[in-house]
Amino acid sequence: MNKTELWLKACKNIPGGVNSPVRAFGGVGGNPIFVDRALGAHLYDVEDREYIDLVLSFGPMILGHNPLAVTEALQNQLKKGLSFGACTGAEVLLAERILSMVQGMDLVRLVNSGTEATMSAVRVARGFTARNKIIKFKGCYHGHGDSFLIQAGSGALTHGVPSSLGVPEGVAQDTLIASYNHLEEVEALFEKHPNDIATIIVEPVAGNMGVVVPKPGFLEGLRRLCDSYGAVLIFDEVMTGFRLARGGAAELFNVKPDMMTLGKIVGGGMPLAAYAGRRDIMEMVSPLGGVYQAGTLSGNPMATAAGLAQLELLESQKPWTELARRGAYLAQGLRDGAAHANVPVQVNQIGSMLTVFFSKNPVHDTDTALAADAKKFARFFHGMLERGVYLPPSQYESAFISTAHTDEILDSIIEKATQVFAQIGS
């Protein structure tokens, strides 16, 4: 079937035709592509068209698609079995590997998705502190748990739905909202609720309103406030973990959280995530403590095989400095191409993550992200898609590069983007 036939069947059988809202192209218009296969830095759709992939499954494919060591690990495990509902050696080795790479985490629990990881981490923080309220940031996305779907980022921003129907009023009342990069708002919330706040959960680098980097002192200020008021600081590193540095954003910015959630890269492309923390906090988790969390497929052998192989490859290759160089090279090339066409853009970039905002003004929080011209981004997206470059189909998502994105591929992206900027500026 071609993509049109698949889209019609999808709309008939799946809500909105997609199993995750951002895939619906709601933020850019048109109908989605349907991918058949991938290799390295490229995707191939069902009509055999090739695309340079800057989505990378929204982050996991830091080594490109189908790195040999990961696919071999999956093939070897496939011969042994898919799932056992019992302990395996691989989950122990993966837990050990994770804790060796991230700083200050003593225990880790494997789960199946980033949403599970963040939901569980917040539950543990509430159990540890015996408090109910949490602080999250406008435009940050932590999965689709009830507590997080209040002024959320990612697909919620894309589709203009900052909150979700079905979230109970009581849950909403216990979720306090501050603006990312505005420490004074967090201070005011603690002053108003000094004994009620269990945790702050934050993307240390926001990637779900587009890439927004923390201002100097912002993360350090969150650490100070949690220490002062006895709250748990959770870094949601589902996106940034193992991507920005060996130990994620916590290592890059030298700020130590009490807990950390991990996903995407940690599973090597398979459904796997994790939450980790200080020993005294994590010992609240059942069967050691009274905070219950379980999962039949948690730590399943296929996912742990892929995750372990990918982390071992990252440890041996240590690609983070080179990825940051390539990210900066691509970002500057995009800025130069836009400037040549007299199109005002902000290219927010850190490491191997970046977002193009069509704005004259710097983008440093949700309001400035929302002020960017999303219609121009949609034109940019489709212009790039026509030229064989697949960007995230939303202004409010991060693009990613991998070790498979060579300088030659990056030059091709810059050349195509310069052509599209010229069209937009004409």
N, C-alpha and C positions, 0 to 999 in steps of 0.2 A: 504493500500500500504506500501511496505517496503521503506527504505531510498533510495535505488537505483532507484526504480520506481518514487519516488517523485522527485529525482534530475533530471531525464530525462525530466519529465513534466515541472519542474521549468525552465530548460534551454530552453525549447521550447517556454515558454510563458513570461518569465521575463528576462530582460537584465542580462546576466551572471548568471542567475539562482537565484539571490538574490535581496532583496530590500534594502540592505546596504552592501557595498563592502567587509568589513572585514569578513562577514559571509561566504564568498566564499572560505575560506582557502587558498587564494592566497599566503599568506606569509609562509604557512607551508606545502602546498601540500595536495593532496587528496580531497575528497568530504565532504561537511558538514554533521553533524548530523541533524536530524529533531526532534524537541522536541514535545512531546505530552502533558506533564503535569509537574508540579513541586510542591514540598512541602519542607518547611524548608530549609536545606542546599543541597537538592538533586534535580536533573533533571531526567526525564524518557523519553527516546526517543520513536519513533513510533514502535520500535521493543521490547519495554519494558525493555531496558537496563537502569540500574541505574548509575548515575554519581554524584560525589561530585561536586557541582557547584562553581567555583571560578570566574565566569563571572558576575553572579547576574544581568543580563540584562545590563551589563556595568555600574553597580553602584547603581541603585535605591533600590535594595532589601536589605537594611541595616538590616532589621529585619528578613531576610530569606523570602522564598516564601510563600505567602498566610497567613500572620499573621491574626488571627481571627478577630481582631477589624477592619482591613481594608476590609476584605471580607464582613463582616457584614454591614459596612457602604455602600459598593457598592450594596449589596442586597437591603438594605433599600431604596437607591436612585433609583434603578432600578424600583421599584414599583411606584415611583412618576413620572419618566420620564427621558429621555436620554439627551435632549437638548431643550432649550426654546428660545434662542436668546434674552433673557431678563435678567435683574439683578436677582440674587438669594442671599439669606442670607449666603449660604456657602462660596461664593467667598469673601464676606466681612469678615467673620470669619477667612478664610485662610489668607487673607491679613494682618489682625491684628496679627495673630499668627506668620507669617513670620517676620514682623517688630519687634515683641517682642523678637525674637531669634537672629537676626542679629544686629550688633552694627552700629549706625550712619546712618542708612537708614530711611528716613522720609516718603517716598511714594513708592508704589510698583504697577506694572502693570502685570497682569497675561496674559500669551500667551500659545502657544501649544507645543513649542519645544525649545531646547537650541539654535538652529539656529535662530529662531525668536527672542529670547531674546537678543542674541549678535548683530544681525543686527539692532534691534531697539535701543539698548543702544548706538551703534556707531552713528546712525542717530541723536539721541538726543544730544550726545556730540558734534557732528558737528553743530547742530542747536544752541546749547548753546554758543559755542565759535565762531561761524561764520568762522570756518576754515574747510579745506577739508582733510588734510593729517592725517593718523593714523600710529602708530607704533605697529607692532605685532612681535612675536618672531619666528624664524625658528624652526619648529618642534612642535609648539603649534597649537592646533586645536580648532577652535571656530565655528564649523558648516560649512555648505557649501554655505554661502553667498559669493558673488563675491570677496569682499574685503579680505576674509580670506583664499582663496584657492591659496595662493602664499607662497611657501615653508611651506606648512601646515604639520601637524602631522597626527596621527591616520591612517586611511585607505590610505591616500595619501602617507605616508611613506611606508606602507606595500606593496603597489603596485608599488612603485618606481615612483610615479607621484607627484613631489613636487608642481607643478602648474597644473591648469586645462584648457583645451580648453574651449572656450566660455567666458572667462573672458576678458572684453574689455581692450584695452591698457590703456585707460584713468583711469580706476579703478586701474589697476596695478601701474600706476605712482603715485597714491595717497596713496599707501600702502608701508610704509618704513619698512625694515626688519632689526632686530638686533638678535644677538645670545643670547639665554636664559642664564642667569647667567653672562653675560658680560656687566656690567654697562657702561664701557668705550665706547662701541658702541652706546649705547643710548645717552650718553652725546654728542658724535660726531654728531648724527642726529639732536639733538636740536640746536647745534651750527651752523649747516648748514641751518636749517629751523626754526629759532627762533620764527617766527610769523605765521607759517603755520600749526603747528601740533595741531590737535583738541584733540587727546586722545592717551593714551597707553592702549592697551588691553592685558592682560596677565593671563595665568593660574598661580595662586600663587604657587601651586605645579603642575608641569607639569605632566599630566597623559596620554598624547597622543604621547609621544616618548618613552613610558615606563615611570615608575615613576622617576621623577627627582626633587629633593628637592632644594629650593632656597638656595644659599649660604648666610651666614650671611651678612647683609647689602644690599643685592640686592633689596629686596622689599622696604626697607627704602630709598634706593637711587632713586628708581622710584617715590616714594612719594615726595621726595625733588625736583626732576627735574620737576614734574608736577606743584608743587607749584611755582617754580622759573619762569616757562615759561607760566603759565596760562592754562595748559592743564588738561584734565579730566582723572583721573586714574580709569580704569575699571578692577575689578577683575572678571575673568570668573570662577565662582564657580559652574558651572553646575555639575562638578564631585565632588568637595571637599565640597560644601555647605551642612551643616548638617551631613557630614560624619566624618570630622577630629575633629570637636568640635561643640558645640551647635551653635556657630556663624560662623562656617566654618574656613577656613584658615586665614581670616582676624582677627578672635579672637585668633587663635593659635599663629600667629606671631605678633600680636598686631600692625598691620599696617592697617590704615583706608583708604579704597578707597573712591572715590567720588560716584561711581556706582558699582553695583554688579549684575551679572547674575546668576540665579539659575535654576536648572533643576533636572532631575532624581529623587532624594529622595523626592523633594518637591511635586511630583505627586503620590507618593506611588505606582509606576509602571504604572500609566496611563499617556497619553500624556499631560503633563502640565509643564510649565516653567514660569519664571518670571524675570523681571528686576526691580531693585530698585535703589534709589539714594537720594542725598540731595534734600531738598524741592525746592530750587531755580532751580536746574537742571530739576527735574521731572515735575515742573510746565510748562516746555516747551512742554509737551505732550498734544496733542489734547484730550479733548475739551478745556483744559485750555490755551494751547499755540499753536504755529504754526507747531509743528512737528507731522505729521500724522502717526498714527499706529492703525490698527483695526483688528478684527478677529471674525467671526461669532461664532466659537467654543471657543474663549478665555474665560477661567474661567467656562467651561462647568460643569454642576452639578455632573456628574460621576467622573471626574478628581478631582474636588475640594473636593468631599466627601472622596476619597481615600487619597489625600494629607493631608487633615486636620486630618484624623484618624491616619495617620502615624506620623505626627509631634507631635500630642498629646501623642502617645505612646513613642516617643523619649523623650519628656519632662518628662514623668513619670518615665521612666526607666533610663535615663541618662547613656547610655552605653559606652560613648566615652573612658573613662579611661580603662575599661575592654577590649574594642575592640583594643585599642592600645597595651595592654599587649598581647593579642592573636596574633596580627599582628607581634609583635617583637618575640614572641615564634615561630611562623611559619617561619619567616625569618631566625632566628638563626638555627632552625632545618634543613632548606634547605642548609644553608652555611655548617653546619657540615656534612651533607650527601655528598655534593659535595667535601669537603676537604678529606673525607674518601676515595673517589674514585679518588682523585688527579685530579679533574676537576676544573679549575679556573672559578669561577663565582663571580659576584657582585649581591647581593640581595638588591636592593634599596627598602626601606620600610619606610612608615610614617603612623601612625595610622593603619587603616584597609585596606591600599592600599600597593601593592608590585609588583615588577617585577624582574624576574631572567634574568640577562644578562650574556652571556657566554663570559667573558672578564677578562683579568688579571688586567686591569686598572680601576680605579673608573669611574663611569658614571655620569657626571655632566652637560652635555649639549648635543645638537643634534649630534655633530660630534663624541663624545665619545659613544653615543648610537648607531650610525650607524657603528662604528668600532667593535661592538660586533659581535660574530659569529652567524648570523641568521640561518645558516644551522644546527648548533648544537641545537639551540632553537627549530627548526622544529622537530628534533629527540626527544627532550625532550617532546614536545607537544604530539607527537603521542605515545610515551612510556607511558605518563600519561593517555592519552585517552584510550589506551588499558587496563589500570588498573582501569578505571572507575573514572578518575578525569578530569573534563572539564576546561581547561585553556583558556584564550583569544587566538584565533587562529592567533596571530601576536606577534612578538617580541616587537612591539611598542604600546602596550596597557597595562593598569594596570589590575592586578588581584585584586579581592576584597574578603573580608570575612564579615560575618554577625554575628548577635547575635546567630544565629542557628548553627554556626560552633563551636561545643564544643571542648574541649581539646582532647577528644577521636577521633573526626573527624580530627583534626589537626595532631594528631599522626599518623593516617592512611595516610594522605597526605605525611607526612615526610617519613614514611616507604616506600611508593611507589616511591617517588622521589629518595630516596637513591638507590633503585634498578635500576632506570633508569640512574642515574648518573654513576653507576657501569658499565652499558652497554656502555654508551658513552665513559667512560674512558678506556675501555678494548681494 
